[in-house]
Amino acid sequence: MLKDKYEFSDLVDIMKTLRSENGCPWDREQTHESLKKYLIEETYEVLEVIDLNDKDRLCEELGDLLLQIIFHAQIAAEDGKFDINDVITGICRKMIQRHTHVFGDAKAENADEVLTNWEAIKKKEKGQKSQTEVLRSVPANLPALMRSYKVQQKAAQVGFDWDNIDDVIAKVHEEIKELEDVYKSKNVERIIDEMGDVFFALVNLARFLKVQPELALTQTINKFIKRFEYIEQESQKMGKRLEDMKLSEMDELWNKAKVHISEKSD
């Protein structure tokens, strides 16, 4: 029954079968809402294998992500809204309309000019009359670091931005100082407000350094786990439990972990 090679249309047909009256009970009861978590999970699994540079798994995970798109399109088709061909038509038209320097008469000598043209065309397509509308169009359910990065980028499009990185660094220090001034208070709302300002300023700094804060933080989290694993393993070799060790002892192992893991990475 299995074939050596399948085409796009085969996947569409498989999903139609799964959703049919004699198909799979689980697939048949799914909705756009119930599938949201799977779409998110599959997206992050693609990101993970890209970080791992695992080409074989990337092929597999991209297939899993594509399945989610086909799934949503099939549900919409059953509701008489649109089908996968409408999805493909829409994205093809969008690519042509927004790449006027390739398919039209516009000029773009570099990537920055491409992005400028793209944003101008996008704003016109969506009928956005103000830059505030552009800022509000950034999806609210994005991770906060990603959302703040994109909001800042779009504010910068109209010149609302810092002149240089030194000013951004000064702003980071200013926000940390304001947090220091309130952290001992019992005013929880002010503490939350100032903490948010610190994060927002750090995202600004990341933007100036052309670093994606979400990816940078993910890298640091993974590094922390590796170092923590090292100190736990070393403590076991010493016949000790972390719970019974002094912080100074764990800190000493932590410093060794920083050197050990850095050397392994090199």
C-alpha positions in Angstrom: 0.0 0.0 0.0 2.8 2.4 0.8 4.5 4.1 -2.2 8.1 5.1 -2.6 7.2 8.7 -3.4 4.2 10.8 -2.6 3.1 14.2 -3.9 1.4 17.2 -2.3 -2.0 16.0 -3.6 -1.5 12.7 -1.9 -1.3 14.4 1.5 -4.4 16.4 0.8 -6.3 13.2 -0.2 -5.0 11.4 3.0 -6.4 14.2 5.2 -9.7 14.2 3.3 -9.9 10.4 4.0 -9.1 10.9 7.7 -11.8 13.5 8.0 -14.4 11.5 6.1 -17.3 9.6 7.6 -15.3 6.3 7.6 -12.1 8.0 8.6 -10.4 8.5 11.9 -12.6 9.4 15.0 -9.9 11.6 16.5 -9.2 13.5 13.2 -12.9 14.0 12.6 -13.6 15.7 15.9 -10.8 18.2 15.6 -11.4 21.9 15.1 -9.3 25.0 14.5 -9.3 25.7 18.2 -8.4 22.2 19.3 -5.5 22.1 16.8 -3.9 25.4 18.0 -1.6 23.7 20.6 -0.4 21.2 18.0 0.4 24.0 15.5 2.5 25.7 18.2 4.2 22.5 19.2 5.1 21.5 15.7 6.5 25.0 15.0 8.8 24.8 18.1 9.9 21.3 17.1 11.0 22.7 13.7 12.9 25.5 15.5 14.6 23.0 17.7 16.0 20.8 14.9 17.2 23.9 13.1 19.2 24.7 16.2 20.5 21.1 16.3 21.4 21.3 12.6 19.7 17.9 12.2 18.8 17.9 8.5 17.0 14.5 8.6 14.8 15.5 11.5 14.2 18.9 9.9 12.6 17.1 6.9 10.4 15.1 9.2 9.4 18.1 11.4 8.6 20.3 8.4 6.3 17.5 7.3 4.5 17.5 10.7 4.1 21.3 10.4 2.8 21.0 6.8 0.2 18.5 8.1 -1.2 21.0 10.5 -1.7 23.5 7.6 -3.4 20.8 5.5 -5.6 19.9 8.5 -6.8 23.5 9.0 -7.4 23.9 5.3 -9.5 20.7 5.2 -11.6 21.9 8.1 -12.2 25.2 6.4 -13.1 23.4 3.1 -15.7 21.3 4.9 -17.2 24.6 6.3 -17.3 26.0 2.8 -14.8 28.8 3.7 -11.7 28.0 1.6 -9.5 25.0 0.7 -5.8 24.4 0.4 -5.7 25.8 -3.2 -7.1 29.1 -1.9 -4.3 29.1 0.7 -1.7 28.5 -2.0 -3.3 31.1 -4.3 -3.3 33.6 -1.5 0.4 33.2 -0.6 1.5 33.2 -4.3 -0.4 36.5 -4.9 1.1 38.0 -1.7 4.7 37.0 -2.7 4.3 38.5 -6.2 2.6 41.7 -4.9 5.2 42.3 -2.2 8.2 41.6 -4.3 7.7 44.4 -6.8 11.4 44.7 -7.2 11.4 41.2 -8.7 8.0 41.0 -10.4 7.4 44.7 -11.0 9.1 48.0 -11.7 10.3 48.8 -8.1 14.0 48.9 -7.2 15.7 47.4 -4.2 19.4 47.3 -4.0 19.8 45.6 -0.7 17.8 43.6 2.0 17.0 46.8 4.0 15.3 48.4 0.9 13.4 45.1 0.3 12.0 45.3 3.9 11.1 48.9 3.5 9.2 48.2 0.3 7.6 45.1 1.9 6.3 47.1 4.9 4.9 49.9 2.8 3.0 47.4 0.5 1.8 45.5 3.5 0.5 48.6 5.2 -1.4 49.6 2.0 -2.8 46.1 1.6 -4.2 46.0 5.1 -5.6 49.6 4.8 -3.7 50.7 7.8 -4.0 54.5 8.1 -1.7 55.0 11.1 1.5 53.5 12.5 -0.4 52.7 15.7 -2.6 50.4 13.7 0.7 48.7 12.4 1.9 48.3 16.0 -1.4 46.8 17.1 -1.4 44.4 14.2 1.6 42.5 15.8 -0.1 39.4 17.1 -0.8 39.6 20.8 -0.2 35.9 21.4 3.4 36.1 20.2 5.9 35.4 23.0 6.5 38.7 24.7 10.1 39.1 23.7 9.3 38.5 20.1 6.3 40.8 20.2 8.2 43.7 21.8 11.0 43.3 19.2 8.5 43.5 16.3 6.7 46.5 17.9 9.9 48.3 18.4 10.9 47.6 14.8 7.7 49.0 13.5 7.9 52.1 15.6 11.4 52.6 14.2 10.0 52.6 10.7 8.7 56.1 11.2 11.8 57.3 13.0 10.7 56.7 16.6 14.0 55.1 17.7 17.3 55.8 19.5 20.1 57.5 17.6 22.8 55.1 18.7 23.5 52.1 20.9 25.1 54.1 23.7 21.8 55.8 24.3 20.1 52.4 24.4 22.6 51.1 27.0 22.1 54.2 29.1 18.3 53.5 29.0 18.9 50.0 30.2 20.9 51.3 33.2 18.2 53.9 33.8 15.4 51.3 33.9 17.4 49.0 36.2 18.0 51.9 38.6 14.3 52.6 38.6 13.6 48.9 39.4 16.2 49.1 42.2 14.4 52.1 43.7 11.1 50.2 44.0 12.0 46.5 44.6 12.0 46.9 48.3 8.6 48.5 48.3 5.3 46.6 48.7 3.9 48.2 45.6 3.6 45.1 43.4 2.1 47.0 40.5 5.1 49.3 40.3 7.5 46.5 40.6 5.8 44.7 37.7 5.8 47.9 35.7 9.5 48.6 36.2 10.4 45.0 35.6 8.6 45.2 32.3 10.5 48.4 31.4 13.8 46.6 32.0 12.8 43.8 29.7 11.6 46.2 27.0 14.9 48.2 27.2 16.9 45.0 27.0 14.9 44.0 23.9 15.8 47.4 22.4 19.5 46.7 23.1 19.1 43.3 21.4 17.6 44.9 18.4 20.4 47.3 18.0 22.9 44.4 18.3 20.8 42.5 15.7 20.2 39.7 18.2 16.9 37.9 18.5 16.2 38.1 22.3 13.9 35.0 22.2 16.7 32.9 20.6 19.4 34.4 22.9 17.4 33.6 26.0 16.7 30.1 24.8 20.4 29.5 24.2 21.1 30.8 27.8 18.5 28.5 29.2 20.0 25.5 27.5 23.4 26.5 28.7 22.2 26.8 32.3 20.7 23.3 32.1 24.0 21.9 30.9 26.0 23.6 33.6 23.5 22.5 36.2 23.7 18.9 35.0 27.5 19.2 35.4 27.4 20.3 39.1 24.8 17.6 39.9 26.9 14.9 38.3 30.0 16.2 40.1 28.2 16.4 43.4 27.2 12.7 43.0 30.8 11.8 42.4 31.6 13.4 45.7 28.9 11.4 47.4 26.8 14.5 48.1 23.3 15.6 47.3 22.8 19.1 46.1 20.2 19.6 48.8 22.9 19.0 51.4 25.6 21.2 49.9 26.3 24.8 50.8 25.7 27.4 48.2 29.5 28.2 48.2 30.2 24.5 47.3 27.7 24.6 44.4 29.1 27.9 43.3 32.6 26.4 43.1 31.3 23.6 40.9 29.3 26.1 38.8 32.6 27.9 38.0 34.2 24.6 37.0 31.1 23.9 34.9 31.5 27.2 33.0 35.1 26.2 32.1 34.4 22.5 31.4 31.4 23.1 29.1 33.1 26.0 27.3 36.1 23.8 26.5 33.7 21.0 25.3 32.0 23.5 23.0 35.3 24.6 21.6 
